[in-house]
């Protein structure tokens, strides 16, 4: 009996070690998805794309975006008009995969640059985040490059209603009740207008803008280049024949010429580089 007890005492540390190792192996899942904090809480705006067949440089700010969330969802837009949603996964060995879930059928039915971007996203295998730049690539065959977009919290989560619009050729002022005044060099005309159809603009965090021209609606993209400086691009608008063609065109052109913004005491001012066109807005 004594010999048996000696053997058990000598072997017990090894048995305990083996039990611990087996427990660690049983509780570890090497394929658990990882999260890269550098990807999160950022709207990434595309700079360029290069595939074996295509070399592409974004022609405008906010042309296409991508966002990664902590719950492994991915979303964005292409050309400001087509939204997409999907899922992504980063494996323990840092490989990245992206799958566009909705509405992928639209792109596949119409080959275009939008399809090229989405198809490239679905072929991605690795990523790199460095100095506010994101690079996505697939075995070094091709890559998408993005930069992180800036935000101005004071612009978001509200509807901005135009109080006045001044350009070199015309001035449009919101008057009392339901009237606006359009002033041209040699003419002053008061035009009746329902209050809910005053021009508006909304800034979304995904770098999209939308609003009312006068009776038609519009959509587009924007990007803040630095504090106090932005650019906007109106991409689409409705064309209802409601007699507002001239002032709507003036407002649309003024938006696309905006270079500077300023928010003071809840009022927003947008202006061009020469301060020749000035749009003053207040929260609705």
Secondary structure, DSSP 8 states (H G I E B T S, - for coil): -HHHHHHHHHHHHHHHHHHHHHHHHHH--TT--B--GGGBT--EEEEEEE-SS-EEE-SSTTSBEEEE-TTSEEEEEETTTEEEEEEEEE-TT--EEEEEEESHHHHHTS-SHHHHHHHHHTT--EEEEETTEEEEESTTS-EEEEEE-B--GGGBSS-EEEEEEE-SSEEEEE-STTEEEEEETTEEEEEE--GGGS-EEEE-TTSEEEEESSSSEEEEEEEEEETTEEEEEEEEE----SS-HHHHHHHHHHHHT--EEEEETTEEEEE-TTS-SEEEEEE-
